Amino acid sequence: MKQNRHMRLQGDIKDRGMVKWQGMMLPEHMKMLKDWYAEDDRDPEPQLTADDFTLIQEEIETALARQCEVRIKTWRDHKFSYHKGVIKRLDAEKRTLVCEDPFSEYRIRADDIVDIRQVD
């Protein structure tokens, strides 16, 4: 029996997936669908208050003084990212934190920080 690379067996039904619909889709429709799917993966921008910024600043100062490991949550390009390491220094001119983990040294923009926690 000849195998068709587009056929998939789902239960007792052979299905071609999206292949059967591609003839009906215009490139504009495909672009709109891709944009729509990409929108679903976006995280909403967090709304931080002045109190939140004060708490973040205090946590950074404490972690820098104690040289303890911290977990930093950042928001950039509609995505949350998580970083773990020790804050080595602050670069006030560039508004970045210089952090170090066991593998390398990296920088985090202070404006992107949403949350910071000390790891005990």
C-alpha positions in Angstrom: 0.0 0.0 0.0 1.4 3.4 -0.9 1.9 5.8 2.0 0.6 9.3 1.6 2.7 11.8 3.6 -0.3 14.1 4.2 -2.6 11.4 5.6 -2.8 10.9 9.4 -4.6 8.2 11.1 -6.8 9.6 13.9 -8.6 6.7 15.4 -10.4 4.9 12.5 -10.4 8.0 10.3 -7.7 9.0 7.8 -7.4 12.7 7.9 -5.4 15.1 5.8 -5.4 17.9 8.4 -5.0 21.4 6.9 -4.0 20.1 3.4 -7.7 19.9 2.4 -8.2 23.6 3.2 -5.1 25.1 1.7 -6.6 25.4 -1.7 -9.3 27.7 -0.3 -6.9 29.9 1.7 -5.4 33.1 0.3 -2.0 34.2 1.4 -3.7 37.2 3.2 -5.9 34.8 5.1 -2.9 32.7 6.2 -1.1 35.8 7.4 -4.1 36.9 9.4 -4.4 33.4 10.9 -0.7 33.4 11.9 -1.1 36.8 13.5 -4.2 35.7 15.3 -2.4 32.6 16.7 0.6 34.7 17.7 -1.8 37.1 19.6 -3.0 34.2 21.8 0.6 33.6 23.1 0.9 37.2 24.3 0.9 38.0 28.0 -0.9 41.2 29.0 1.3 44.1 30.2 1.4 44.2 34.0 0.2 47.5 35.5 2.6 48.3 38.3 1.9 51.0 40.9 4.3 53.3 42.7 4.3 50.9 45.7 5.3 48.0 43.4 8.3 50.0 42.1 9.3 50.8 45.6 9.2 47.2 46.7 11.2 46.1 43.6 13.8 48.8 44.4 14.1 47.6 48.0 14.5 44.0 47.0 17.2 44.9 44.5 19.1 46.9 47.2 18.8 44.1 49.7 19.9 41.4 47.2 22.8 43.6 46.1 24.0 44.1 49.7 23.6 40.5 50.7 24.8 39.0 47.4 22.1 36.4 47.6 20.5 34.5 44.8 17.3 36.1 43.3 14.6 35.1 40.9 13.7 38.0 38.6 10.5 38.1 36.5 10.7 40.4 33.4 8.1 41.4 30.8 9.3 42.3 27.3 7.9 41.8 23.8 4.6 40.6 25.3 6.2 37.7 27.1 7.3 37.0 30.6 10.8 35.7 31.2 12.3 34.4 34.4 16.0 34.8 35.4 17.8 33.4 38.3 21.2 34.5 39.6 23.1 36.9 41.9 23.1 40.7 41.3 26.7 41.8 41.0 26.3 45.5 40.3 23.9 48.2 39.1 24.7 50.2 36.0 22.8 53.5 36.6 23.8 55.1 33.3 22.4 52.3 31.2 19.6 51.4 33.8 20.6 47.7 33.9 21.4 45.1 36.5 24.4 43.0 36.0 23.6 39.5 37.2 25.6 36.3 37.3 24.5 32.7 37.2 26.7 29.6 37.4 27.2 29.7 33.6 27.6 33.4 32.6 27.1 37.0 33.3 24.1 38.8 31.8 22.3 42.2 31.9 18.7 42.9 32.7 17.0 46.2 31.9 15.6 47.7 35.0 12.5 48.9 33.2 11.6 45.4 32.2 11.5 44.0 35.8 8.1 43.1 37.0 8.9 41.1 40.1 12.0 40.1 42.1 12.2 37.5 44.9 15.1 36.3 47.0 15.8 32.6 46.9 16.5 31.1 50.3 
